[in-house]
């Protein structure tokens, strides 16, 4: 029980940290990335494109959420 509780708390804090990065430290991705995401959404028959954001807080592309997914891309330098 202790292990499950510890891992659940760890997961919760990771989720909260990821959402705070998406809300506070992220900006809209470059237009070419937005167009690419729009084309992919259309090809996959999605109702709307996935939101793309850029952040210096991530080093690799990161997906947050499953109902309203956000893709955090690393800032291009």
Rosetta blueprint (number, residue, H / E / L):
1 X L
2 X H
3 X H
4 X H
5 X H
6 X H
7 X H
8 X H
9 X H
10 X H
11 X H
12 X H
13 X H
14 X H
15 X H
16 X H
17 X H
18 X H
19 X H
20 X H
21 X H
22 X H
23 X H
24 X H
25 X L
26 X E
27 X E
28 X E
29 X L
30 X L
31 X H
32 X H
33 X H
34 X H
35 X H
36 X H
37 X H
38 X H
39 X H
40 X H
41 X H
42 X H
43 X H
44 X L
45 X L
46 X L
47 X L
48 X L
49 X L
50 X L
51 X E
52 X E
53 X E
54 X E
55 X E
56 X L
57 X L
58 X L
59 X L
60 X L
61 X L
62 X E
63 X E
64 X E
65 X L
66 X L
67 X L
68 X L
69 X L
70 X E
71 X E
72 X E
73 X E
74 X E
75 X L
76 X L
77 X L
